[in-house]
Structure formats: structure tokens, C-alpha cells
Amino acid sequence: MTIEENVFKRAEIDFAKLKKYGFSVSDGVMVYEKSFMNGDFRTVIKINKSGKISGEVYDEVSGDAYLPLRVEEMAAGYVGEVRAAYIEILQNIREKCCRNNYFIGAQANRVAADIKQKYGDEPDFPWGKYDDYGVFRNPDNAKWYALIMTIDKSKIIPAESGKVEVVNIKLNEDKIPVLVKQSGFYPAYHMNKKYWITITLDDTLQDDVIMQYLEESHSFTLKKYNKRRNHNL
């Protein structure tokens, strides 16, 4: 993950605020330039139409890109000061020109918004180490009904790699063997595969389809559902 990706993780650009902040438009790309470290360095930050952010830092003496900035092993001493100053510039742009999202991807955030609208619930992030693992619970009993997280594709598709956001939900155990044969559904990652299933949040499935299954998962947390289920056993 680049410096820029890390700073703007779970952030959504508010393009209306960029011009007020000092960005200009060049070939359809928003561009911001700023000198820092007493004029010894200059940064050029670009944001394209899809919100992807890239940046470069230049040494004003040589005019060349300051390559040590991106070498983790060199992120100490003077290089560390330059890196920290650059990150501070990025963080200020995020603070002034972005809306904070719970998750990284568009579909994960749409599903989270649908959950909030339908049930009034927001995710909590109980694991500090895994700050992109968001749990949705029924506030009446703290029972989980959804877990959105970022994992490597290899966890669910051994032949593939790269990050993907997924949601784990609980379903009737009879449905799971059928669903995992369909696109977008996988045996539950890191949870009981008999009762839980993993769905990718990469637009393989439409939002309303995911919400239909999520509604069933939520029903398992309701007292009236559990009473009826126990009565039928």
C-alpha cells in the first residue's frame, strides 16, 4: 500500500471542496502543488475522476523526484522528517476535502449504508490490529449478523491473490451447500462453514440480493425467530 493509499484509506473525496482548498484542473485531473521543509521540497498531488490519489515529492535543489521517501528502510532521520511532513500535507487534505467511510470499497460502503437505514446499526471495529474488520450486531443482545472485512483473495480462492472486501453472514444451513456453487458465494472465511457464508463485495452480486440474504442473517438475532425455531426442533 502506498503512502497515499494508506492516508486516504476509507476516505471519499468531496470534489466540490478541492478547488476551495487550492487544487486546479489539468486534463481532467485535480492537481495540488505545495512547497514544504522551508522550500527544500515540493509536492505535486493528483486526484483523478475516480478519486484515485497519487503524489510525488521533488528535491528543489536537484529538481528530481525524492526517491528515499518511499524506501521503508530509510524512513528515519532526515528522510523520516521529509516523509512525516509529506504525510501531514496529505492528512490535511483528507481532513478538509474528504468524507470518512467505514470501509474501502464502494459496495461495502453501500451495504453498510443500507444496514444503517434498515436496522439503524453501525459497525464496530473490535480488533485494533484489524481495523478494517467491521462487525454489525443486534444492539438488543449484541449478537452478530454480519462481518465486513478485507482479506486476500487466496483465503477463499486459492488460485487468486489481491485484496477483496467480503461480508460473512449467517444463513439456514440447508442453503449454504447450494449457494457456494454460485458466483460470489464462498465457504465462510474464518467462521463456522456450516452456518456462515462469505459473499464478495466486488459487485459480483447486486446490493439488493446481498441485503436479502443479510436480512435472513439478521433474523437469527431476533428473539421471536429463535423462539419459533426452538419450538420447531
C-alpha positions in Angstrom: 0.0 0.0 0.0 1.4 3.4 -1.0 1.7 6.3 1.4 -1.2 8.0 -0.3 -3.4 4.9 -0.2 -2.7 4.4 3.5 -3.6 8.0 4.4 -6.8 8.1 2.3 -7.9 4.6 3.2 -11.7 4.6 3.8 -11.9 8.3 2.7 -14.2 9.6 -0.1 -13.2 12.7 -1.9 -15.5 15.6 -1.9 -14.6 17.1 -5.3 -16.5 20.3 -4.5 -14.1 21.1 -1.8 -10.9 20.6 -3.8 -10.9 23.8 -5.7 -11.5 25.8 -2.5 -8.6 24.0 -0.9 -6.2 25.0 -3.8 -6.5 22.3 -6.4 -6.5 23.2 -10.1 -7.8 21.2 -13.0 -5.4 19.9 -15.6 -6.5 17.5 -18.3 -9.4 16.4 -16.2 -7.2 15.7 -13.1 -7.2 17.7 -9.9 -3.7 18.9 -9.1 -2.3 20.5 -6.0 1.3 21.8 -5.5 2.9 22.9 -2.3 6.5 23.7 -1.1 7.5 22.4 2.3 10.5 21.8 4.6 11.5 25.5 4.2 11.2 25.4 0.5 13.7 22.5 0.1 10.9 20.2 -1.3 7.8 20.5 -3.4 5.0 18.0 -3.7 2.6 17.5 -6.6 -0.6 15.6 -5.6 -3.1 14.4 -8.3 -6.6 13.1 -7.9 -8.3 11.6 -10.9 -12.1 11.5 -11.7 -12.5 8.1 -9.9 -10.9 9.5 -6.7 -7.5 7.8 -7.0 -4.8 9.8 -5.4 -1.1 9.9 -6.4 1.7 12.1 -5.3 5.3 12.9 -5.9 7.9 14.8 -3.9 10.7 16.7 -5.6 14.0 17.9 -4.3 14.0 21.6 -5.2 17.9 21.7 -5.5 18.2 18.9 -8.0 14.7 19.0 -9.4 14.5 15.2 -9.2 11.9 13.1 -7.5 12.9 12.4 -3.9 13.1 8.6 -4.1 14.1 7.9 -0.5 10.6 8.9 0.5 9.2 5.5 -0.5 12.0 3.4 0.9 10.8 2.0 4.2 14.3 1.1 5.4 15.3 4.8 5.1 12.3 6.2 6.9 14.3 7.6 9.8 16.5 10.7 10.4 16.1 13.4 7.7 14.3 11.2 5.3 11.8 10.4 8.1 11.3 14.2 8.6 10.5 14.7 4.9 8.2 11.7 4.9 6.4 13.0 8.0 6.0 16.4 6.5 4.5 15.0 3.3 2.1 12.8 5.2 1.0 15.8 7.2 0.1 17.6 3.9 -1.9 14.5 2.8 -3.7 14.2 6.1 -4.7 17.9 6.0 -6.2 17.4 2.5 -8.1 14.4 3.8 -9.4 16.3 6.8 -10.6 19.3 4.7 -11.7 17.6 1.5 -12.9 14.1 2.3 -15.8 12.3 3.9 -14.9 9.3 6.1 -16.2 5.9 5.1 -16.4 2.8 7.2 -14.8 0.6 4.5 -12.7 0.9 1.4 -14.8 -0.3 -1.5 -18.0 1.3 -2.9 -20.2 -1.8 -2.5 -19.1 -2.4 1.1 -20.0 1.2 2.0 -23.3 0.9 0.2 -24.2 -2.2 2.1 -23.2 -0.6 5.3 -25.4 2.4 4.5 -28.3 0.1 3.7 -27.9 -1.7 7.0 -27.9 1.6 8.9 -31.1 2.7 7.0 -32.9 -0.6 7.6 -31.8 -1.5 11.1 -30.2 1.7 12.5 -26.9 -0.2 13.2 -23.4 0.9 12.6 -20.3 -1.3 12.6 -17.9 -1.6 15.4 -14.3 -2.5 15.0 -13.3 -4.6 17.9 -9.8 -5.7 16.8 -7.3 -2.9 16.7 -4.9 -4.9 14.6 -7.6 -5.5 12.0 -9.1 -2.0 11.8 -11.0 -2.9 8.6 -13.0 -5.7 10.2 -16.4 -4.2 11.0 -19.0 -6.2 13.0 -22.7 -5.5 12.8 -24.7 -6.6 15.8 -28.2 -6.5 17.1 -28.0 -3.9 19.9 -30.6 -5.8 22.0 -28.4 -8.8 22.5 -25.0 -8.0 20.9 -25.4 -11.0 18.5 -23.5 -10.7 15.2 -25.4 -10.8 11.9 -22.7 -9.5 9.5 -18.9 -9.1 9.4 -17.4 -7.0 6.7 -13.6 -7.4 6.2 -10.8 -7.0 3.8 -8.9 -10.3 3.1 -6.6 -11.7 0.4 -8.5 -13.5 -2.3 -6.3 -16.5 -1.7 -8.2 -17.1 1.5 -11.4 -18.0 -0.5 -10.0 -18.6 -4.0 -6.6 -20.4 -3.7 -5.6 -19.7 -7.3 -6.0 -15.9 -6.9 -4.4 -13.1 -4.9 -5.0 -9.4 -4.1 -7.3 -7.7 -1.6 -11.0 -8.1 -1.7 -13.8 -6.9 0.7 -16.2 -9.6 1.8 -19.2 -10.0 4.2 -19.8 -13.0 6.3 -23.5 -13.7 7.1 -25.4 -16.5 8.8 -27.9 -18.5 6.8 -30.1 -21.6 7.1 -27.6 -24.4 6.9 -29.6 -26.1 4.0 -29.0 -23.1 1.7 -25.2 -22.9 2.1 -24.1 -26.0 0.1 -26.2 -24.7 -2.8 -25.1 -21.1 -2.7 -21.3 -21.9 -2.6 -21.6 -23.3 -6.0 -22.7 -20.0 -7.4 -20.6 -17.0 -8.3 -19.9 -14.6 -5.5 -20.5 -17.1 -2.7 -17.8 -19.0 -0.8 -17.4 -21.2 2.2 -17.2 -18.9 5.2 -13.7 -17.5 5.9 -12.6 -17.9 9.5 -16.1 -18.8 10.7 -18.2 -22.0 11.0 -18.8 -23.0 7.4 -22.0 -25.0 8.4 -23.9 -21.9 9.4 -22.0 -18.9 7.8 -21.1 -18.0 4.3 -18.8 -15.4 2.7 -20.0 -13.1 -0.1 -17.6 -10.9 -2.1 -18.3 -7.2 -2.1 -17.0 -6.6 -5.6 -20.3 -6.0 -7.4 -20.5 -9.7 -8.4 -23.9 -9.6 -6.7 -26.3 -6.7 -6.7 -26.8 -4.8 -3.4 -30.4 -5.8 -3.1 -29.5 -9.5 -3.4 -26.9 -9.2 -0.7 -29.4 -7.4 1.5 -32.0 -10.2 1.1 -29.5 -12.7 2.5 -28.4 -10.3 5.2 -32.0 -9.9 6.3 -32.1 -13.6 7.0 -28.9 -13.4 8.9 -30.3 -10.6 11.0 -33.4 -12.6 11.7 -31.3 -15.2 13.6 -30.6 -12.4 16.2 -34.3 -11.8 16.9 -35.9 -13.3 20.0 -39.1 -14.2 18.2 -37.3 -16.1 15.5 -35.2 -18.1 17.9 -38.3 -19.0 20.0 -40.1 -20.2 16.8 -37.0 -22.1 15.7 -36.6 -23.8 19.1 -40.3 -24.7 19.2 -40.0 -26.5 15.8 -37.0 -28.5 16.9 
